[in-house]
Amino acid sequence: LCSVTSTPSPTTAPRMSTPAGDGEDPGAGTPEAAAPFSADWKERILVPVVAAGVAGAGFGLLSRHRARLGPIRAAATYAANLSIVAGCYGGARELARDARATTPDDLMNSVVGGLASGAVLGRIQGWSLYCTIIY
């Protein structure tokens, strides 16, 4: 521990040595752990949810149920359903990425996210395996 009474200039500031000792960032050549879950969740969860809501509203306006439900209600229903599915998938994918400590572009995170969100949404809807196979 040392105390400094004046601020040294950048050229005379003491440098901390790295484990490699050659001035590189520690872990520059090794695979690093993924960024924390909250680092850029807006880009990977919130943006797809909003995009799914817009796409769902467009499909709702073009659906055949528009005449029975009305265009506003059909668009809102489709937008809400597609946003919920996109949010569950994105959240499950990011949870898998965080649990597995991998990069966001790892394909296995998408597989795990799709299986997990499908299982949760299927359970909430109440469909059994028999209904899924028959229909």
C-alpha angles and dihedrals in degrees: 000000000000134000123223120205098188133034110255120224117254092253094054098038113121114249123221112233119240122225090251091046094214100100097257123132112269108261094014093138097036127077109263127215116265121266116271118277095255096049098101107348092143091067095047102036113015098044094051090047092054091044090050090051091053092046091047091051089052092051090046091056090051098042126112090236090067092092093053099039100031123246097270095049093043092051092047093048094049092044093051094047095048092045091052092050092047092048093050092047094046093046093048091047092051091045089053090048091051094045093047093041093225136136121277093249095058107124094212090066088061092049093050091044092051094048094045096046091045091052093048095045092044091051092048091050090049101230116153125216089252093059092048094052096044097047 
